[in-house]
Amino acid sequence: NAGVTQTPKFRVLKTGQSMTLLCAQDMNHEYMYWYRQDPGMGLRLIHYSVGEGTTAKGEVPDGYNVSRLKKQNFLLGLESAAPSQTSVYFCASSITRTSGTSTDTQYFGPGTRLTVL
Amino acid sequence: AQSVTQPDIHITVSEGASLELRCNYSYGATPYLFWYVQSPGQGLQLLLKYFSGDTLVQGIKGFEAEFKRSQSSFNLRKPSVHWSDAAEYFCAVGAADSNYQLIWGAGTKLIIKP
């Protein structure tokens, strides 16, 4: 099993450009998440999905869109990149929501480092 | 609102010495508590978690954490650190009514002195 993979690993954009980050998981997990990580701020949830075809906003959704057309894939889009979106982006997946069962561990991808100039 | 505080941004420990990383949370009901570790350039990996039962939780790599309700804390400990433990450590809190979200602390970077 590859677990959770993310592409690309690095990307540099100019302000106003668009891009899509791809997350794929091969663990048949229902739940998938996109986070951004900024120095001194921990992880902040951008969007999440509780199943194929469903998405929901997290803590910091502005400027991002997501899609979950297939259970194994979760795409994060930036339509018009801004320097404030310079960050490291992590995708994660889990079997269920955080509900107190032993299946609620989130499994993380290796991250995508995005720089917006 | 739920919150997680990791008071130490950096901690430096000598190899072989004991370690304690602090985590305090704010939440009205019983939280679900997690510690994750992030090695340089890597994603996050679960070290241990507490949902209920025994308040002393054992994790991977020789780590343990103790849930203290009276102090709203979930501190991470290791009796003897190894150079390979150098990483950033994140505490996170979840709850049954948290709408699928974990609240994350800002992280503590652990530096190991030879």
Boltz contact constraints between the chains, C-beta under 6 A:
constraints:
  - contact:
      token1: [A, 40]
      token2: [B, 106]
      max_distance: 6.0
  - contact:
      token1: [A, 41]
      token2: [B, 106]
      max_distance: 6.0
  - contact:
      token1: [A, 42]
      token2: [B, 104]
      max_distance: 6.0
  - contact:
      token1: [A, 42]
      token2: [B, 105]
      max_distance: 6.0
  - contact:
      token1: [A, 42]
      token2: [B, 106]
      max_distance: 6.0
  - contact:
      token1: [A, 42]
      token2: [B, 107]
      max_distance: 6.0
  - contact:
      token1: [A, 43]
      token2: [B, 104]
      max_distance: 6.0
  - contact:
      token1: [A, 45]
      token2: [B, 101]
      max_distance: 6.0
  - contact:
      token1: [A, 48]
      token2: [B, 100]
      max_distance: 6.0
  - contact:
      token1: [A, 97]
      token2: [B, 100]
      max_distance: 6.0
  - contact:
      token1: [A, 98]
      token2: [B, 32]
      max_distance: 6.0
  - contact:
      token1: [A, 98]
      token2: [B, 94]
      max_distance: 6.0
  - contact:
      token1: [A, 99]
      token2: [B, 96]
      max_distance: 6.0
  - contact:
      token1: [A, 100]
      token2: [B, 32]
      max_distance: 6.0
  - contact:
      token1: [A, 100]
      token2: [B, 51]
      max_distance: 6.0
  - contact:
      token1: [A, 105]
      token2: [B, 46]
      max_distance: 6.0
  - contact:
      token1: [A, 108]
      token2: [B, 43]
      max_distance: 6.0
  - contact:
      token1: [A, 108]
      token2: [B, 44]
      max_distance: 6.0
  - contact:
      token1: [A, 109]
      token2: [B, 43]
      max_distance: 6.0
  - contact:
      token1: [A, 110]
      token2: [B, 43]
      max_distance: 6.0
  - contact:
      token1: [A, 111]
      token2: [B, 43]
      max_distance: 6.0
